[in-house]
Amino acid sequence: MADIFTPWKIKDLTIPNRLVRSATWEGLADDDGAPTHELINALADLAEGGVGLIITGYAYISPEGLGLPKQTGVHIDAMVGPLTRISDAVHKAGGLVAMQIVHAGGQTKSKWIGRQPMGPSAMVNLAYKEEVAAMSLMQIEDTIDAFAMASARVKAAGFDAVQLHGAHGYLINQFLSPATNQRTDDYGGSSANRARFAYEVLATVRQAVGPRYPVFIKLSSEDFVEGGLPLEEGVAVAQGLSKRGIDAIEVSGGGPASGKRLSPSRVVKEASDEGYFLPNAVAIKKVVSCPVICVGGWRSRAEVEKALDHVDAVALSRPFIRQPDLANRWKAGEEKASCISCNQCFSVGMKQGLGCGQELKEQEKEQG
């Protein structure tokens, strides 16, 4: 059985343990996308809590790529200074931090971005019920360049790595999925053509940050929607990314359109409910040469240790909202996270930013 607290590497980056904070929208940026003190402190708390690698909540690469209000931005050069405060704080606390970057594509609302959302094909977005415009070839090229420029800003801001968001119904995933990509040009049709956008994003990002800077991806291995990306294609895309030099793959699946039962944030009540993306991660691990990280409802140290016989690391989101010091607690001998999978953290975040719904209820009860 593998040890959680054994170091491992992504490219030249040595990570002290196998616990990764999976990217989580914090809702703690200001209206311009700059990080607030609350966001900086929340990420520093994770570093002090012993998390091996912290991945920030997704940061939008261009104004029309924003996915939610109060989202962190990496869309202009003026963001480099404010974002440096995150990397400085995490490093001062002894941690490592990667920034996840994203274009929401058609999975956003016009009232948030001030224009009609755009994606691979013209359709109504399954999750947000918004009319989506088909991207032109020039818009595709500009977006690929925006990923590259954003990654250069991430590096300039002192982050240890950059993660592409290729999951959960956002733009890279929209191109991969036959449910949202109905193009008939070189970016649509066959699985290889639908993967072209992801591969070109990786190539331009690599050119922007250089050969040794860690670039990895959060990848939906399967969509869990009718006509969506099937597992065998997800595995093939992962293999293609590995051949093209991706430095690690965090395996996830589903999205807002897949429903609660098959979403990325499922209810976990028993040990048998944990690691619901592990079979997909194992399938990907067999065909890639890079490290594989598995997200998906981890709650107990014992189940994580079992998983580490098959993958390189595990990623957690909701438990670290409830207990930022969970890694240190497990190292000290505790066995389980306190998270009960109530999934109220998102609704709390929409009101006041990152927070645990159960903890908020307990505080309100104490206050009478």
Beta strands, then each sheet from edge to edge (+ up, - down):
strand 1: 8-10
strand 2: 13-15
strand 3: 19-21
strand 4: 53-55
strand 5: 59-60
strand 6: 97-102
strand 7: 118-119
strand 8: 123-124
strand 9: 131-134
strand 10: 161-166
strand 11: 215-220
strand 12: 249-252
strand 13: 292-295
strand 14: 313-316
sheet 1: 1+ 2-
sheet 2: 5+ 6+ 4+ 3+ 14+ 13+ 12+ 11+ 10+
sheet 3: 7+ 9+ 8-
end
